[in-house]
Amino acid sequence: MGFLNLGGWEWVILLVIVLIIFGGSRLPGLFKALGQGVKEFRDASKDENPDAKMEAEKPAASAEEPRSSDKPTA
């Protein structure tokens, strides 16, 4: 039912199709680019956690500051 729930022969057929489309000489570069993309995604998802904590703390600090609508106008 899942996307990657493929058997052995399905993977072989998929690999043959990829070889036909991209060719053997371009395949290493393709997989290298794919690996770098996955690595960047993982790094970005790890870096997001500290930012989320900082964003959660910002509204509490900004609630103490007066808003421009609270100031009297002349």
N, C-alpha and C positions, 0 to 999 in steps of 0.2 A: 504494500500500500504506500510506503514511503518513497521518496524520490530516489534515494540511494539503495533501495532494496532490490538490487540486481543480482542475478546469479552469475556463475562463471562464464557461460557462453555469451551472455549479454555484454559483459565487460570486454570480452574478446572482440565481439562485433563492433562495439563502440570504439575500441582502440583502432581497429582496421579502418573505420570511417574517418577517424581523426587523422590517421596516417595518409589516407587518400586525399583529404582536404588540404592539410597543411604541408605534407611531405616530410620526409625524414630529416632533412637538413634544417628546417625551421622549428622542429619540435623542441629541441633543448632551449632555445631562446624563448619560446612560448611558455614552457614550464618554469623557466627562471623568472619571467615577468609575473606569472601567476603566483609563484612563491613569494616574491617581493611584495605583491599586493596583499597577500594574506598576512605577511609579517607587519606591514604598515597598519593594517586593520587591527591586528592584535595590540600593537603599540598604542594606537589611538584609543582603543577601548580601555586599556589600562590607565592611560593618562586622563581619561574622562572622570574617573572616580574622585581624584582630589579637587578637580574643578567643580564637581557637583557639590562637594562639601563646602567649598568657598561660596558658591552661589546660594546655598541654603543659609549661610551666615549673613550674607549681605542684606536681605530684607530686615532682619532684626536690627542691624546697625542703622539702616536708613530710616527706620520707623521713629527714631529719636530726633532726627533732623526735621526742622519745620519745612513744610512744603510751601511752594510759592503761592498756592491758593490760600494758605493760612495767614499770610502776611497782609496787613491792611494796605489798601491802595489809597493814594492821595487824591 
